[in-house]
Amino acid sequence: MEPGIANQSLILSYTEFTLLGFPGISRWRPLLAIPFFSMYLVILSGNSLIICLIYTEKTFHSPMYLLISVLFAINMSVSTAILPKFLLDLLFHLNQVSLTGCLLQMFIIYFMSVCESSVMVLMSLDRYVAICRPLHYHNIMTKSFLVSLTVIVITRGFILVCPFVIFPSMIQFCKSNIILHFACEHLALLSLACGDTTKVEKAGLIIRILVPVLDGILLLISYTTILYTAMKTATGKSRYKALNTCGTHFLGAMMVYMCALASSSVWNMETAVSIDLKHLFTALYIIIPAVLNPFIYGLCVSKIRKNIVKYWRKKDKLFSSWDGRHSKPHTKSDAE
C-alpha cells in the first residue's frame, strides 16, 4: 500500500493550496518585497547581459562560454519560477496555487537545479580537456559530443526529478491546504499528506544531498588534476590564465554546492531551527548563486570583463556624441 494513501476513509484531498513563506514575521512580510525584488532585477539584468554578450560576440562561440550562458539561463529560469509569484504574495496577497501549478513549479526548481549541477561538471570537463589535453581539444569537444552530453544532462534530470513530482500527484492531502513555504518545496508539500511519508521524505533528502556531493567530488578530482597539470607544464601568463579561469569555475561551483548542502541540512533539523530560518536558507540557495554568478564570471574571466568594459565605453561614446550634436546649435545661437 502506498504511503499517504493508507487511510481511505479520508476522501478530502486539496487541489488548491496557499503558499505562506516566512510566517513568523507576518507583520513585516510586505517589506521583504524590497530585497527580493532588487535581487530579482540584478539576476535578470546581470545574467541576461552576459548571455547577450556571449551570443553576439563570435569569439565567445566556444564550449566554455556556451556552458556559462546555459548556466546563467538556468539561474534566470529558477528565479523566474519562484520570485514573481512570491512578490505577488508579498505585495497583493496573491498566494493561491493549484496542485498542478505547484507540481509544475516543483519540477522546474528541481530539474533546473540538477541541470545546473551537471552543467558545472561539464564546465570542469571542458577545462580539463583544454588544459590537460590541449592538442586534442577540438577533436574531443565537438558539436556532436556536446549534443550527446546535453541529452545525458536532460535525461539525468528527468530520472532524478520525476519521482519528486509523481509521488505528490498520487497522494491525498487532508491535514491542511497551507504550504508553509514561499515556493512549492517537496518536503513542505508532503507534510500535508494524510499518511506516513517519512520514507519518501528521507529518499528525497538523500537524492538532494547525493547530487551535490557526487558532482562536487567529480569537480574536485577534475580541478585537482588541472591544478597539478598547470603547475607542472604551464608557465608565466599561460599558467595564470589557466588558474584564473579554473579558479573562477571552481568558486562558482562550490558556492552552489555549499548553499545546497546548507539548505538541505537545515531542513533536516526538525525543532532546532525556526521555519523562517529554513525559508531563508532556501532563498539563499536559490538566489545567491544567481545574483553573484554574473559578478564572479564577469569580473574574474578576463575576456568577458574586457568585452563588458568595451561595451560600456562604446555606450558612453554614443551618448557623448549624441549630447555633443544636440548642444552645438545652442552654442551657435548663444554666440550670435
SEDOVO-432077 format. One record per residue (C-alpha): residue number from 1; z, y, x. Coordinates in Angstrom, 2 decimals, decimal comma, m for minus. Example, Ala and Ser with C-alpha at 12.3 -4.5 7.8 and 13.67 -1.06 7.14 Angstrom:
2
(sedren 1; (7,80; m4,50; 12,30))
(sedren 2; (7,14; m1,06; 13,67))
// end
This chain:
336
(sedren 1; (0,00; 0,00; 0,00))
(sedren 2; (m0,94; 3,39; 1,34))
(sedren 3; (1,85; 5,77; 2,38))
(sedren 4; (2,21; 8,66; m0,01))
(sedren 5; (0,84; 6,69; m3,00))
(sedren 6; (3,76; 4,33; m3,35))
(sedren 7; (5,25; 5,93; m6,44))
(sedren 8; (2,54; 5,56; m9,04))
(sedren 9; (4,78; 6,92; m11,79))
(sedren 10; (4,40; 10,39; m10,31))
(sedren 11; (0,98; 11,38; m11,56))
(sedren 12; (1,39; 15,04; m10,61))
(sedren 13; (m0,99; 15,92; m7,78))
(sedren 14; (m1,69; 19,54; m6,96))
(sedren 15; (m5,23; 20,75; m6,39))
(sedren 16; (m4,24; 24,40; m5,85))
(sedren 17; (m1,85; 25,48; m3,13))
(sedren 18; (m0,14; 28,65; m1,97))
(sedren 19; (m0,11; 29,44; 1,76))
(sedren 20; (3,12; 31,08; 2,88))
(sedren 21; (3,27; 32,00; 6,55))
(sedren 22; (6,38; 33,46; 8,15))
(sedren 23; (8,57; 33,04; 5,00))
(sedren 24; (11,74; 34,09; 6,80))
(sedren 25; (10,56; 37,69; 7,14))
(sedren 26; (9,08; 38,13; 3,65))
(sedren 27; (10,12; 41,79; 3,52))
(sedren 28; (8,23; 42,67; 6,70))
(sedren 29; (5,25; 40,33; 6,31))
(sedren 30; (2,73; 43,13; 5,50))
(sedren 31; (3,44; 44,70; 8,90))
(sedren 32; (2,13; 41,54; 10,57))
(sedren 33; (m1,36; 42,60; 9,46))
(sedren 34; (m1,40; 45,27; 12,18))
(sedren 35; (m1,12; 42,98; 15,25))
(sedren 36; (m3,16; 40,16; 13,70))
(sedren 37; (m5,99; 42,47; 12,63))
(sedren 38; (m6,00; 44,15; 16,05))
(sedren 39; (m6,23; 40,80; 17,82))
(sedren 40; (m8,99; 39,66; 15,47))
(sedren 41; (m11,04; 42,76; 16,32))
(sedren 42; (m10,54; 42,07; 20,04))
(sedren 43; (m11,63; 38,46; 19,53))
(sedren 44; (m14,80; 39,40; 17,65))
(sedren 45; (m15,82; 42,28; 19,93))
(sedren 46; (m14,91; 40,71; 23,28))
(sedren 47; (m16,33; 37,25; 22,65))
(sedren 48; (m19,50; 38,49; 20,93))
(sedren 49; (m20,18; 40,99; 23,74))
(sedren 50; (m20,25; 38,30; 26,40))
(sedren 51; (m22,21; 35,89; 24,18))
(sedren 52; (m24,88; 38,58; 23,64))
(sedren 53; (m24,91; 39,32; 27,37))
(sedren 54; (m25,45; 35,66; 28,24))
(sedren 55; (m28,13; 35,32; 25,55))
(sedren 56; (m30,13; 38,42; 26,58))
(sedren 57; (m29,95; 38,08; 30,37))
(sedren 58; (m32,28; 35,37; 31,64))
(sedren 59; (m30,24; 34,99; 34,84))
(sedren 60; (m27,43; 33,59; 32,71))
(sedren 61; (m29,53; 30,81; 31,21))
(sedren 62; (m27,82; 28,08; 33,23))
(sedren 63; (m25,43; 25,31; 32,11))
(sedren 64; (m22,27; 27,09; 33,29))
(sedren 65; (m22,91; 30,30; 31,33))
(sedren 66; (m24,22; 28,45; 28,29))
(sedren 67; (m20,98; 26,45; 28,20))
(sedren 68; (m18,99; 29,69; 28,46))
(sedren 69; (m20,90; 31,10; 25,46))
(sedren 70; (m20,21; 27,89; 23,49))
(sedren 71; (m16,51; 28,21; 24,35))
(sedren 72; (m16,48; 31,80; 23,08))
(sedren 73; (m18,33; 30,81; 19,90))
(sedren 74; (m15,65; 28,17; 19,25))
(sedren 75; (m12,92; 30,79; 19,73))
(sedren 76; (m14,57; 33,05; 17,17))
(sedren 77; (m15,09; 30,18; 14,70))
(sedren 78; (m11,45; 29,02; 14,74))
(sedren 79; (m10,15; 32,59; 14,44))
(sedren 80; (m12,54; 33,36; 11,57))
(sedren 81; (m11,50; 30,19; 9,75))
(sedren 82; (m7,86; 31,38; 9,73))
(sedren 83; (m7,31; 35,10; 10,24))
(sedren 84; (m9,36; 36,71; 7,39))
(sedren 85; (m7,56; 34,50; 4,83))
(sedren 86; (m4,20; 35,25; 6,42))
(sedren 87; (m4,88; 39,00; 6,47))
(sedren 88; (m5,78; 38,93; 2,75))
(sedren 89; (m2,47; 37,20; 2,14))
(sedren 90; (m0,50; 39,79; 4,13))
(sedren 91; (m2,18; 42,82; 2,55))
(sedren 92; (m3,05; 41,75; m1,00))
(sedren 93; (m1,08; 38,50; m1,54))
(sedren 94; (m4,32; 36,53; m1,96))
(sedren 95; (m2,84; 33,32; m0,60))
(sedren 96; (m4,16; 30,74; m3,07))
(sedren 97; (m6,32; 27,92; m1,73))
(sedren 98; (m7,84; 24,83; m3,32))
(sedren 99; (m7,31; 21,36; m1,88))
(sedren 100; (m10,99; 21,23; m0,91))
(sedren 101; (m10,78; 24,63; 0,79))
(sedren 102; (m7,59; 23,60; 2,54))
(sedren 103; (m9,11; 20,38; 3,86))
(sedren 104; (m12,23; 22,25; 4,99))
(sedren 105; (m10,13; 24,79; 6,90))
(sedren 106; (m8,10; 21,98; 8,44))
(sedren 107; (m11,26; 20,20; 9,56))
(sedren 108; (m12,69; 23,35; 11,17))
(sedren 109; (m9,45; 24,08; 13,02))
(sedren 110; (m9,00; 20,61; 14,49))
(sedren 111; (m12,68; 19,86; 15,05))
(sedren 112; (m13,22; 23,12; 16,92))
(sedren 113; (m10,03; 22,58; 18,93))
(sedren 114; (m11,19; 19,13; 20,08))
(sedren 115; (m14,65; 20,53; 20,88))
(sedren 116; (m13,03; 23,36; 22,84))
(sedren 117; (m11,15; 20,87; 24,98))
(sedren 118; (m14,33; 18,82; 25,50))
(sedren 119; (m16,35; 21,91; 26,50))
(sedren 120; (m13,78; 22,81; 29,14))
(sedren 121; (m14,08; 19,29; 30,56))
(sedren 122; (m17,87; 19,74; 30,64))
(sedren 123; (m17,41; 23,05; 32,46))
(sedren 124; (m15,37; 21,28; 35,12))
(sedren 125; (m18,09; 18,61; 35,37))
(sedren 126; (m20,73; 21,31; 35,84))
(sedren 127; (m18,73; 22,94; 38,65))
(sedren 128; (m18,07; 19,53; 40,23))
(sedren 129; (m21,78; 18,76; 40,41))
(sedren 130; (m22,64; 22,30; 41,60))
(sedren 131; (m20,13; 22,25; 44,48))
(sedren 132; (m19,77; 18,58; 45,38))
(sedren 133; (m23,40; 17,53; 44,73))
(sedren 134; (m25,34; 20,79; 45,17))
(sedren 135; (m28,62; 19,16; 46,25))
(sedren 136; (m28,73; 17,04; 43,09))
(sedren 137; (m27,50; 19,70; 40,65))
(sedren 138; (m30,83; 20,41; 38,92))
(sedren 139; (m31,64; 16,69; 38,75))
(sedren 140; (m28,30; 15,89; 37,10))
(sedren 141; (m27,64; 18,90; 34,85))
(sedren 142; (m30,90; 18,65; 32,93))
(sedren 143; (m31,51; 19,71; 29,33))
(sedren 144; (m31,63; 16,11; 28,14))
(sedren 145; (m28,30; 15,38; 29,85))
(sedren 146; (m26,72; 18,45; 28,24))
(sedren 147; (m28,04; 17,38; 24,82))
(sedren 148; (m26,53; 13,92; 25,32))
(sedren 149; (m23,19; 15,46; 26,28))
(sedren 150; (m23,33; 17,68; 23,20))
(sedren 151; (m23,84; 14,64; 20,96))
(sedren 152; (m20,86; 12,94; 22,64))
(sedren 153; (m18,67; 16,02; 22,12))
(sedren 154; (m19,57; 16,28; 18,42))
(sedren 155; (m19,11; 12,52; 17,86))
(sedren 156; (m15,75; 12,57; 19,60))
(sedren 157; (m14,65; 15,49; 17,45))
(sedren 158; (m15,60; 13,71; 14,22))
(sedren 159; (m13,89; 10,45; 15,23))
(sedren 160; (m10,62; 12,15; 16,15))
(sedren 161; (m10,51; 14,73; 13,36))
(sedren 162; (m11,80; 12,87; 10,28))
(sedren 163; (m8,52; 10,91; 9,82))
(sedren 164; (m6,68; 14,26; 9,65))
(sedren 165; (m8,81; 15,20; 6,64))
(sedren 166; (m9,44; 11,85; 4,94))
(sedren 167; (m5,82; 10,82; 4,53))
(sedren 168; (m4,55; 14,06; 2,90))
(sedren 169; (m7,51; 13,90; 0,49))
(sedren 170; (m6,30; 10,49; m0,79))
(sedren 171; (m2,58; 11,11; m1,28))
(sedren 172; (m0,68; 12,58; m4,23))
(sedren 173; (1,31; 15,80; m3,96))
(sedren 174; (4,43; 16,15; m6,07))
(sedren 175; (7,10; 17,98; m4,06))
(sedren 176; (5,62; 21,46; m4,26))
(sedren 177; (2,34; 23,33; m4,06))
(sedren 178; (3,61; 25,83; m1,47))
(sedren 179; (2,37; 25,16; 2,07))
(sedren 180; (4,86; 26,73; 4,46))
(sedren 181; (2,22; 27,87; 6,92))
(sedren 182; (m0,32; 30,65; 7,28))
(sedren 183; (m3,09; 28,03; 7,58))
(sedren 184; (m3,73; 24,52; 6,27))
(sedren 185; (m1,93; 22,66; 9,01))
(sedren 186; (m1,80; 18,85; 8,92))
(sedren 187; (1,98; 18,38; 9,08))
(sedren 188; (2,67; 21,24; 6,66))
(sedren 189; (0,35; 19,71; 4,03))
(sedren 190; (1,68; 16,16; 4,50))
(sedren 191; (5,24; 17,42; 3,95))
(sedren 192; (4,29; 17,92; 0,27))
(sedren 193; (3,24; 14,28; m0,23))
(sedren 194; (5,09; 12,01; m2,69))
(sedren 195; (5,79; 9,04; m0,43))
(sedren 196; (6,75; 8,45; 3,18))
(sedren 197; (4,15; 9,81; 5,62))
(sedren 198; (6,21; 9,51; 8,81))
(sedren 199; (3,86; 7,02; 10,49))
(sedren 200; (0,81; 9,12; 9,73))
(sedren 201; (2,53; 12,28; 10,95))
(sedren 202; (3,51; 10,59; 14,21))
(sedren 203; (m0,02; 9,22; 14,68))
(sedren 204; (m1,45; 12,70; 14,17))
(sedren 205; (1,06; 14,19; 16,59))
(sedren 206; (0,16; 11,59; 19,23))
(sedren 207; (m3,53; 12,50; 18,91))
(sedren 208; (m2,72; 16,22; 19,15))
(sedren 209; (m0,79; 15,59; 22,37))
(sedren 210; (m3,08; 12,97; 23,91))
(sedren 211; (m6,24; 15,10; 23,70))
(sedren 212; (m4,93; 17,98; 25,87))
(sedren 213; (m3,05; 15,58; 28,19))
(sedren 214; (m6,03; 13,28; 28,86))
(sedren 215; (m8,51; 16,14; 29,14))
(sedren 216; (m6,04; 18,01; 31,33))
(sedren 217; (m5,84; 15,03; 33,70))
(sedren 218; (m9,64; 14,93; 33,94))
(sedren 219; (m9,66; 18,65; 34,72))
(sedren 220; (m7,02; 18,26; 37,42))
(sedren 221; (m8,98; 15,44; 39,07))
(sedren 222; (m12,21; 17,43; 38,91))
(sedren 223; (m10,82; 20,71; 40,22))
(sedren 224; (m8,74; 18,97; 42,92))
(sedren 225; (m11,93; 17,34; 44,21))
(sedren 226; (m13,75; 20,67; 44,01))
(sedren 227; (m10,95; 22,42; 45,94))
(sedren 228; (m10,99; 19,76; 48,63))
(sedren 229; (m14,79; 19,92; 48,98))
(sedren 230; (m14,87; 23,74; 49,01))
(sedren 231; (m12,19; 23,98; 51,69))
(sedren 232; (m13,89; 21,30; 53,77))
(sedren 233; (m17,55; 22,27; 53,62))
(sedren 234; (m17,96; 25,85; 52,33))
(sedren 235; (m17,31; 28,90; 54,49))
(sedren 236; (m16,95; 32,64; 54,01))
(sedren 237; (m18,41; 34,09; 50,83))
(sedren 238; (m19,58; 30,70; 49,57))
(sedren 239; (m16,04; 29,34; 49,68))
(sedren 240; (m14,62; 32,45; 48,00))
(sedren 241; (m17,25; 32,36; 45,26))
(sedren 242; (m16,66; 28,66; 44,56))
(sedren 243; (m12,89; 29,01; 44,47))
(sedren 244; (m13,03; 32,15; 42,34))
(sedren 245; (m15,32; 30,61; 39,70))
(sedren 246; (m13,43; 27,32; 39,53))
(sedren 247; (m10,09; 29,12; 39,52))
(sedren 248; (m11,24; 31,13; 36,51))
(sedren 249; (m12,27; 27,99; 34,61))
(sedren 250; (m9,04; 26,22; 35,54))
(sedren 251; (m6,91; 29,19; 34,46))
(sedren 252; (m8,63; 29,37; 31,07))
(sedren 253; (m8,30; 25,62; 30,53))
(sedren 254; (m4,62; 25,44; 31,50))
(sedren 255; (m3,83; 28,36; 29,20))
(sedren 256; (m5,34; 26,47; 26,23))
(sedren 257; (m3,63; 23,16; 27,08))
(sedren 258; (m0,22; 24,70; 27,69))
(sedren 259; (m0,40; 26,60; 24,38))
(sedren 260; (m1,44; 23,39; 22,57))
(sedren 261; (1,37; 21,33; 24,08))
(sedren 262; (3,93; 24,06; 23,39))
(sedren 263; (2,82; 24,30; 19,74))
(sedren 264; (2,92; 20,51; 19,24))
(sedren 265; (6,33; 20,22; 20,92))
(sedren 266; (7,85; 23,00; 18,83))
(sedren 267; (6,57; 21,45; 15,57))
(sedren 268; (8,18; 18,14; 16,60))
(sedren 269; (11,62; 19,79; 16,65))
(sedren 270; (12,94; 19,28; 13,13))
(sedren 271; (16,01; 21,54; 12,95))
(sedren 272; (16,37; 23,22; 16,33))
(sedren 273; (13,58; 25,74; 15,70))
(sedren 274; (13,05; 28,01; 12,70))
(sedren 275; (9,89; 27,78; 10,62))
(sedren 276; (8,90; 31,32; 11,61))
(sedren 277; (9,08; 30,44; 15,30))
(sedren 278; (6,92; 27,37; 14,68))
(sedren 279; (4,36; 29,58; 12,95))
(sedren 280; (4,48; 32,00; 15,89))
(sedren 281; (3,74; 29,23; 18,40))
(sedren 282; (0,82; 28,00; 16,26))
(sedren 283; (m0,56; 31,55; 16,07))
(sedren 284; (m0,24; 31,94; 19,85))
(sedren 285; (m2,04; 28,63; 20,40))
(sedren 286; (m4,95; 29,70; 18,20))
(sedren 287; (m5,18; 33,40; 19,01))
(sedren 288; (m4,05; 33,98; 22,61))
(sedren 289; (m6,85; 31,97; 24,32))
(sedren 290; (m9,46; 33,62; 22,08))
(sedren 291; (m8,08; 37,07; 22,94))
(sedren 292; (m7,69; 36,51; 26,69))
(sedren 293; (m10,81; 34,45; 27,46))
(sedren 294; (m13,23; 37,44; 27,41))
(sedren 295; (m10,94; 39,27; 29,85))
(sedren 296; (m10,47; 36,22; 32,09))
(sedren 297; (m14,16; 35,38; 32,33))
(sedren 298; (m15,37; 38,98; 32,07))
(sedren 299; (m13,19; 40,20; 34,93))
(sedren 300; (m12,97; 37,12; 37,17))
(sedren 301; (m16,58; 35,85; 37,06))
(sedren 302; (m18,29; 38,42; 39,27))
(sedren 303; (m21,77; 38,01; 37,79))
(sedren 304; (m20,52; 38,65; 34,25))
(sedren 305; (m18,34; 41,54; 35,42))
(sedren 306; (m21,24; 43,23; 37,24))
(sedren 307; (m23,52; 42,93; 34,22))
(sedren 308; (m20,85; 44,36; 31,91))
(sedren 309; (m20,42; 47,34; 34,26))
(sedren 310; (m24,20; 47,70; 34,43))
(sedren 311; (m24,41; 47,66; 30,62))
(sedren 312; (m21,77; 50,38; 30,22))
(sedren 313; (m23,42; 52,56; 32,87))
(sedren 314; (m26,73; 52,35; 31,03))
(sedren 315; (m24,95; 53,23; 27,82))
(sedren 316; (m23,27; 56,26; 29,43))
(sedren 317; (m26,58; 57,47; 30,89))
(sedren 318; (m28,23; 57,11; 27,48))
(sedren 319; (m25,56; 59,19; 25,77))
(sedren 320; (m25,50; 61,81; 28,57))
(sedren 321; (m29,29; 62,22; 28,44))
(sedren 322; (m29,16; 62,46; 24,64))
(sedren 323; (m26,48; 65,15; 24,84))
(sedren 324; (m28,49; 67,00; 27,50))
(sedren 325; (m31,61; 67,13; 25,36))
(sedren 326; (m29,69; 68,49; 22,40))
(sedren 327; (m27,77; 71,06; 24,43))
(sedren 328; (m30,85; 72,65; 26,10))
(sedren 329; (m32,12; 74,60; 23,03))
(sedren 330; (m28,69; 76,14; 22,58))
(sedren 331; (m28,57; 77,17; 26,23))
(sedren 332; (m32,00; 78,74; 25,98))
(sedren 333; (m31,16; 80,72; 22,85))
(sedren 334; (m27,90; 81,89; 24,38))
(sedren 335; (m29,77; 83,17; 27,47))
(sedren 336; (m32,16; 85,15; 25,30))
// end
